Amino acid sequence: MEPVMAQEEKEYGDQVDFKTYNKLEERGKADKYGVITVPAFLFVNEQGEIVYKVVGQVDLETMRSRIEALVSSPK
């Protein structure tokens, strides 16, 4: 997933804040957001609400569609 996320960060990095966490090292964050399986991608709006959760490996188009929906949603 790293190449997919690197591509998306290049494209959307000026609109989206990409963060990566290691579930084993930051257990509190994983528990807080209910992350059990990795990889897991949480799409959080400006109010801190999870609007999408994608679990497992996904293709570039799926990831891009979720990011597009997030950045185009009303603020």
N, CA, C and O atoms as a printed pandas DataFrame, in Angstrom:
     atom_number atom_name residue_name chain_id  residue_number  x_coord  y_coord  z_coord
0              1         N          MET        A               1    0.817   -1.199    0.000
1              2        CA          MET        A               1    0.000    0.000    0.000
2              3         C          MET        A               1    0.862    1.266    0.000
3              4         O          MET        A               1    0.380    2.344   -0.347
4              5         N          GLU        A               2    2.112    1.141    0.380
5              6        CA          GLU        A               2    2.958    2.340    0.428
6              7         C          GLU        A               2    3.053    3.056   -0.915
7              8         O          GLU        A               2    2.960    4.283   -0.947
8              9         N          PRO        A               3    3.236    2.330   -2.038
9             10        CA          PRO        A               3    3.283    3.056   -3.317
10            11         C          PRO        A               3    1.969    3.769   -3.648
11            12         O          PRO        A               3    1.984    4.875   -4.188
12            13         N          VAL        A               4    0.846    3.147   -3.329
13            14        CA          VAL        A               4   -0.455    3.774   -3.578
14            15         C          VAL        A               4   -0.588    5.035   -2.741
15            16         O          VAL        A               4   -1.002    6.079   -3.244
16            17         N          MET        A               5   -0.241    4.940   -1.477
17            18        CA          MET        A               5   -0.378    6.104   -0.601
18            19         C          MET        A               5    0.613    7.202   -0.967
19            20         O          MET        A               5    0.289    8.385   -0.860
20            21         N          ALA        A               6    1.811    6.829   -1.396
21            22        CA          ALA        A               6    2.783    7.838   -1.828
22            23         C          ALA        A               6    2.260    8.594   -3.044
23            24         O          ALA        A               6    2.421    9.811   -3.139
24            25         N          GLN        A               7    1.636    7.876   -3.971
25            26        CA          GLN        A               7    1.056    8.515   -5.154
26            27         C          GLN        A               7   -0.068    9.472   -4.755
27            28         O          GLN        A               7   -0.148   10.591   -5.260
28            29         N          GLU        A               8   -0.919    9.029   -3.859
29            30        CA          GLU        A               8   -2.038    9.871   -3.427
30            31         C          GLU        A               8   -1.551   11.091   -2.650
31            32         O          GLU        A               8   -2.113   12.178   -2.785
32            33         N          GLU        A               9   -0.527   10.919   -1.852
33            34        CA          GLU        A               9    0.008   12.062   -1.105
34            35         C          GLU        A               9    0.607   13.095   -2.053
35            36         O          GLU        A               9    0.491   14.299   -1.824
36            37         N          LYS        A              10    1.246   12.622   -3.115
37            38        CA          LYS        A              10    1.768   13.548   -4.127
38            39         C          LYS        A              10    0.636   14.357   -4.753
39            40         O          LYS        A              10    0.743   15.568   -4.947
40            41         N          GLU        A              11   -0.435   13.663   -5.058
41            42        CA          GLU        A              11   -1.546   14.305   -5.755
42            43         C          GLU        A              11   -2.410   15.181   -4.850
43            44         O          GLU        A              11   -2.855   16.250   -5.268
44            45         N          TYR        A              12   -2.651   14.739   -3.620
45            46        CA          TYR        A              12   -3.593   15.422   -2.734
46            47         C          TYR        A              12   -2.945   16.033   -1.487
47            48         O          TYR        A              12   -3.648   16.519   -0.601
48            49         N          GLY        A              13   -1.648   16.011   -1.415
49            50        CA          GLY        A              13   -0.950   16.466   -0.212
50            51         C          GLY        A              13   -1.231   17.904    0.187
51            52         O          GLY        A              13   -1.085   18.261    1.355
52            53         N          ASP        A              14   -1.634   18.735   -0.771
53            54        CA          ASP        A              14   -1.950   20.123   -0.441
54            55         C          ASP        A              14   -3.371   20.274    0.095
55            56         O          ASP        A              14   -3.732   21.339    0.597
56            57         N          GLN        A              15   -4.194   19.203   -0.009
57            58        CA          GLN        A              15   -5.581   19.254    0.449
58            59         C          GLN        A              15   -5.865   18.322    1.621
59            60         O          GLN        A              15   -6.815   18.527    2.377
60            61         N          VAL        A              16   -5.032   17.300    1.762
61            62        CA          VAL        A              16   -5.274   16.249    2.751
62            63         C          VAL        A              16   -4.038   16.069    3.609
63            64         O          VAL        A              16   -2.913   16.100    3.109
64            65         N          ASP        A              17   -4.251   15.881    4.898
65            66        CA          ASP        A              17   -3.158   15.626    5.826
66            67         C          ASP        A              17   -3.026   14.111    5.981
67            68         O          ASP        A              17   -3.852   13.479    6.640
68            69         N          PHE        A              18   -1.994   13.533    5.377
69            70        CA          PHE        A              18   -1.762   12.090    5.442
70            71         C          PHE        A              18   -0.932   11.780    6.682
71            72         O          PHE        A              18    0.100   12.408    6.919
72            73         N          LYS        A              19   -1.383   10.815    7.466
73            74        CA          LYS        A              19   -0.648   10.394    8.655
74            75         C          LYS        A              19   -0.537    8.879    8.653
75            76         O          LYS        A              19   -1.459    8.179    8.235
76            77         N          THR        A              20    0.588    8.383    9.119
77            78        CA          THR        A              20    0.818    6.949    9.206
78            79         C          THR        A              20    1.132    6.603   10.647
79            80         O          THR        A              20    1.927    7.279   11.299
80            81         N          TYR        A              21    0.501    5.545   11.142
81            82        CA          TYR        A              21    0.755    5.091   12.503
82            83         C          TYR        A              21    1.040    3.604   12.486
83            84         O          TYR        A              21    0.460    2.856   11.699
84            85         N          ASN        A              22    1.933    3.185   13.357
85            86        CA          ASN        A              22    2.235    1.776   13.539
86            87         C          ASN        A              22    1.363    1.257   14.674
87            88         O          ASN        A              22    1.477    1.711   15.813
88            89         N          LYS        A              23    0.502    0.317   14.363
89            90        CA          LYS        A              23   -0.457   -0.205   15.346
90            91         C          LYS        A              23    0.234   -0.772   16.581
91            92         O          LYS        A              23   -0.270   -0.630   17.695
92            93         N          LEU        A              24    1.371   -1.404   16.393
93            94        CA          LEU        A              24    2.073   -2.002   17.528
94            95         C          LEU        A              24    2.720   -0.954   18.428
95            96         O          LEU        A              24    2.798   -1.129   19.644
96            97         N          GLU        A              25    3.180    0.130   17.823
97            98        CA          GLU        A              25    3.856    1.174   18.593
98            99         C          GLU        A              25    2.892    2.199   19.170
99           100         O          GLU        A              25    3.203    2.840   20.174
100          101         N          GLU        A              26    1.741    2.361   18.561
101          102        CA          GLU        A              26    0.779    3.372   19.008
102          103         C          GLU        A              26   -0.585    2.717   19.232
103          104         O          GLU        A              26   -1.576    3.050   18.583
104          105         N          ARG        A              27   -0.597    1.797   20.151
105          106        CA          ARG        A              27   -1.781    0.991   20.438
106          107         C          ARG        A              27   -2.991    1.862   20.817
107          108         O          ARG        A              27   -4.122    1.527   20.467
108          109         N          GLY        A              28   -2.765    2.952   21.514
109          110        CA          GLY        A              28   -3.858    3.819   21.931
110          111         C          GLY        A              28   -4.659    4.358   20.764
111          112         O          GLY        A              28   -5.888    4.406   20.820
112          113         N          LYS        A              29   -3.974    4.764   19.709
113          114        CA          LYS        A              29   -4.671    5.280   18.526
114          115         C          LYS        A              29   -5.464    4.169   17.852
115          116         O          LYS        A              29   -6.596    4.391   17.420
116          117         N          ALA        A              30   -4.886    2.984   17.758
117          118        CA          ALA        A              30   -5.594    1.853   17.150
118          119         C          ALA        A              30   -6.850    1.533   17.945
119          120         O          ALA        A              30   -7.909    1.299   17.362
120          121         N          ASP        A              31   -6.749    1.519   19.249
121          122        CA          ASP        A              31   -7.913    1.242   20.094
122          123         C          ASP        A              31   -8.962    2.336   19.969
123          124         O          ASP        A              31  -10.157    2.059   19.879
124          125         N          LYS        A              32   -8.505    3.572   19.965
125          126        CA          LYS        A              32   -9.423    4.711   19.880
126          127         C          LYS        A              32  -10.302    4.640   18.630
127          128         O          LYS        A              32  -11.495    4.942   18.677
128          129         N          TYR        A              33   -9.697    4.238   17.518
129          130        CA          TYR        A              33  -10.425    4.210   16.255
130          131         C          TYR        A              33  -10.919    2.820   15.865
131          132         O          TYR        A              33  -11.448    2.636   14.769
132          133         N          GLY        A              34  -10.752    1.847   16.748
133          134        CA          GLY        A              34  -11.262    0.503   16.477
134          135         C          GLY        A              34  -10.532   -0.229   15.369
135          136         O          GLY        A              34  -11.130   -1.023   14.643
136          137         N          VAL        A              35   -9.240    0.034   15.235
137          138        CA          VAL        A              35   -8.451   -0.632   14.202
138          139         C          VAL        A              35   -8.004   -1.990   14.738
139          140         O          VAL        A              35   -7.266   -2.078   15.719
140          141         N          ILE        A              36   -8.466   -3.034   14.076
141          142        CA          ILE        A              36   -8.100   -4.390   14.466
142          143         C          ILE        A              36   -7.213   -5.019   13.399
143          144         O          ILE        A              36   -6.217   -5.675   13.707
144          145         N          THR        A              37   -7.587   -4.811   12.154
145          146        CA          THR        A              37   -6.883   -5.388   11.017
146          147         C          THR        A              37   -6.050   -4.313   10.334
147          148         O          THR        A              37   -6.461   -3.157   10.239
148          149         N          VAL        A              38   -4.878   -4.710    9.862
149          150        CA          VAL        A              38   -4.045   -3.777    9.102
150          151         C          VAL        A              38   -3.808   -4.344    7.715
151          152         O          VAL        A              38   -3.753   -5.566    7.572
152          153         N          PRO        A              39   -3.669   -3.544    6.717
153          154        CA          PRO        A              39   -3.751   -2.092    6.811
154          155         C          PRO        A              39   -5.192   -1.622    6.971
155          156         O          PRO        A              39   -6.135   -2.272    6.520
156          157         N          ALA        A              40   -5.327   -0.493    7.614
157          158        CA          ALA        A              40   -6.629    0.165    7.767
158          159         C          ALA        A              40   -6.431    1.646    7.458
159          160         O          ALA        A              40   -5.459    2.261    7.898
160          161         N          PHE        A              41   -7.344    2.193    6.715
161          162        CA          PHE        A              41   -7.267    3.593    6.312
162          163         C          PHE        A              41   -8.506    4.303    6.808
163          164         O          PHE        A              41   -9.628    3.923    6.476
164          165         N          LEU        A              42   -8.299    5.326    7.597
165          166        CA          LEU        A              42   -9.408    6.100    8.145
166          167         C          LEU        A              42   -9.427    7.459    7.459
167          168         O          LEU        A              42   -8.402    8.132    7.350
168          169         N          PHE        A              43  -10.581    7.839    7.012
169          170        CA          PHE        A              43  -10.763    9.126    6.366
170          171         C          PHE        A              43  -11.556    9.986    7.333
171          172         O          PHE        A              43  -12.735    9.737    7.589
172          173         N          VAL        A              44  -10.895   10.993    7.860
173          174        CA          VAL        A              44  -11.454   11.807    8.930
174          175         C          VAL        A              44  -11.696   13.219    8.409
175          176         O          VAL        A              44  -10.818   13.823    7.793
176          177         N          ASN        A              45  -12.884   13.732    8.662
177          178        CA          ASN        A              45  -13.193   15.085    8.195
178          179         C          ASN        A              45  -12.602   16.124    9.152
179          180         O          ASN        A              45  -11.977   15.773   10.152
180          181         N          GLU        A              46  -12.802   17.384    8.840
181          182        CA          GLU        A              46  -12.225   18.467    9.640
182          183         C          GLU        A              46  -12.774   18.511   11.063
183          184         O          GLU        A              46  -12.144   19.081   11.955
184          185         N          GLN        A              47  -13.936   17.917   11.277
185          186        CA          GLN        A              47  -14.527   17.877   12.620
186          187         C          GLN        A              47  -14.014   16.685   13.432
187          188         O          GLN        A              47  -14.419   16.497   14.579
188          189         N          GLY        A              48  -13.136   15.890   12.849
189          190        CA          GLY        A              48  -12.571   14.743   13.548
190          191         C          GLY        A              48  -13.431   13.494   13.498
191          192         O          GLY        A              48  -13.190   12.545   14.244
192          193         N          GLU        A              49  -14.433   13.483   12.626
193          194        CA          GLU        A              49  -15.324   12.338   12.494
194          195         C          GLU        A              49  -14.834   11.415   11.379
195          196         O          GLU        A              49  -14.430   11.882   10.314
196          197         N          ILE        A              50  -14.871   10.121   11.624
197          198        CA          ILE        A              50  -14.507    9.158   10.588
198          199         C          ILE        A              50  -15.657    9.086    9.595
199          200         O          ILE        A              50  -16.786    8.761    9.963
200          201         N          VAL        A              51  -15.364    9.391    8.337
201          202        CA          VAL        A              51  -16.399    9.340    7.313
202          203         C          VAL        A              51  -16.272    8.095    6.443
203          204         O          VAL        A              51  -17.256    7.657    5.848
204          205         N          TYR        A              52  -15.081    7.523    6.361
205          206        CA          TYR        A              52  -14.843    6.279    5.637
206          207         C          TYR        A              52  -13.787    5.487    6.383
207          208         O          TYR        A              52  -12.886    6.051    7.004
208          209         N          LYS        A              53  -13.913    4.186    6.312
209          210        CA          LYS        A              53  -12.897    3.296    6.853
210          211         C          LYS        A              53  -12.692    2.203    5.819
211          212         O          LYS        A              53  -13.634    1.502    5.451
212          213         N          VAL        A              54  -11.463    2.060    5.354
213          214        CA          VAL        A              54  -11.125    1.044    4.367
214          215         C          VAL        A              54  -10.134    0.094    5.023
215          216         O          VAL        A              54   -9.099    0.518    5.537
216          217         N          VAL        A              55  -10.460   -1.190    5.002
217          218        CA          VAL        A              55   -9.607   -2.195    5.629
218          219         C          VAL        A              55   -9.070   -3.124    4.555
219          220         O          VAL        A              55   -9.806   -3.575    3.677
220          221         N          GLY        A              56   -7.771   -3.403    4.640
221          222        CA          GLY        A              56   -7.139   -4.296    3.675
222          223         C          GLY        A              56   -6.551   -3.519    2.513
223          224         O          GLY        A              56   -6.681   -2.299    2.418
224          225         N          GLN        A              57   -5.908   -4.257    1.643
225          226        CA          GLN        A              57   -5.290   -3.627    0.489
226          227         C          GLN        A              57   -6.351   -3.280   -0.540
227          228         O          GLN        A              57   -7.250   -4.072   -0.820
228          229         N          VAL        A              58   -6.232   -2.095   -1.093
229          230        CA          VAL        A              58   -7.156   -1.635   -2.127
230          231         C          VAL        A              58   -6.355   -1.029   -3.271
231          232         O          VAL        A              58   -5.186   -0.676   -3.113
232          233         N          ASP        A              59   -6.996   -0.917   -4.409
233          234        CA          ASP        A              59   -6.301   -0.358   -5.561
234          235         C          ASP        A              59   -6.306    1.167   -5.524
235          236         O          ASP        A              59   -6.995    1.789   -4.715
236          237         N          LEU        A              60   -5.529    1.738   -6.411
237          238        CA          LEU        A              60   -5.374    3.188   -6.477
238          239         C          LEU        A              60   -6.709    3.882   -6.725
239          240         O          LEU        A              60   -6.985    4.912   -6.110
240          241         N          GLU        A              61   -7.530    3.349   -7.599
241          242        CA          GLU        A              61   -8.799    3.995   -7.918
242          243         C          GLU        A              61   -9.758    4.034   -6.728
243          244         O          GLU        A              61  -10.456    5.026   -6.521
244          245         N          THR        A              62   -9.790    2.959   -5.954
245          246        CA          THR        A              62  -10.642    2.936   -4.761
246          247         C          THR        A              62  -10.172    3.988   -3.761
247          248         O          THR        A              62  -10.981    4.733   -3.208
248          249         N          MET        A              63   -8.874    4.042   -3.534
249          250        CA          MET        A              63   -8.330    5.024   -2.598
250          251         C          MET        A              63   -8.609    6.436   -3.099
251          252         O          MET        A              63   -9.010    7.310   -2.330
252          253         N          ARG        A              64   -8.394    6.648   -4.381
253          254        CA          ARG        A              64   -8.617    7.974   -4.962
254          255         C          ARG        A              64  -10.086    8.390   -4.844
255          256         O          ARG        A              64  -10.372    9.555   -4.570
256          257         N          SER        A              65  -11.011    7.464   -5.045
257          258        CA          SER        A              65  -12.429    7.824   -4.962
258          259         C          SER        A              65  -12.805    8.236   -3.545
259          260         O          SER        A              65  -13.620    9.142   -3.369
260          261         N          ARG        A              66  -12.238    7.601   -2.543
261          262        CA          ARG        A              66  -12.517    7.977   -1.151
262          263         C          ARG        A              66  -11.920    9.343   -0.822
263          264         O          ARG        A              66  -12.546   10.150   -0.133
264          265         N          ILE        A              67  -10.726    9.596   -1.309
265          266        CA          ILE        A              67  -10.098   10.892   -1.064
266          267         C          ILE        A              67  -10.882   11.993   -1.769
267          268         O          ILE        A              67  -11.131   13.052   -1.193
268          269         N          GLU        A              68  -11.269   11.741   -3.009
269          270        CA          GLU        A              68  -12.063   12.721   -3.760
270          271         C          GLU        A              68  -13.356   13.050   -3.034
271          272         O          GLU        A              68  -13.735   14.217   -2.938
272          273         N          ALA        A              69  -14.036   12.033   -2.522
273          274        CA          ALA        A              69  -15.284   12.261   -1.793
274          275         C          ALA        A              69  -15.035   13.088   -0.542
275          276         O          ALA        A              69  -15.852   13.936   -0.184
276          277         N          LEU        A              70  -13.929   12.850    0.113
277          278        CA          LEU        A              70  -13.608   13.595    1.337
278          279         C          LEU        A              70  -13.315   15.063    1.033
279          280         O          LEU        A              70  -13.831   15.953    1.708
280          281         N          VAL        A              71  -12.496   15.312    0.030
281          282        CA          VAL        A              71  -12.120   16.708   -0.259
282          283         C          VAL        A              71  -13.245   17.491   -0.922
283          284         O          VAL        A              71  -13.250   18.720   -0.864
284          285         N          SER        A              72  -14.192   16.811   -1.546
285          286        CA          SER        A              72  -15.281   17.522   -2.209
286          287         C          SER        A              72  -16.521   17.658   -1.329
287          288         O          SER        A              72  -17.491   18.302   -1.729
288          289         N          SER        A              73  -16.502   17.061   -0.137
289          290        CA          SER        A              73  -17.662   17.167    0.752
290          291         C          SER        A              73  -17.753   18.580    1.322
291          292         O          SER        A              73  -16.734   19.247    1.501
292          293         N          PRO        A              74  -18.964   19.034    1.606
293          294        CA          PRO        A              74  -19.122   20.373    2.188
294          295         C          PRO        A              74  -18.422   20.482    3.519
295          296         O          PRO        A              74  -18.378   19.518    4.283
296          297         N          LYS        A              75  -17.888   21.617    3.798
297          298        CA          LYS        A              75  -17.139   21.833    5.046
298          299         C          LYS        A              75  -18.090   22.115    6.191
299          300         O          LYS        A              75  -17.651   22.322    7.322
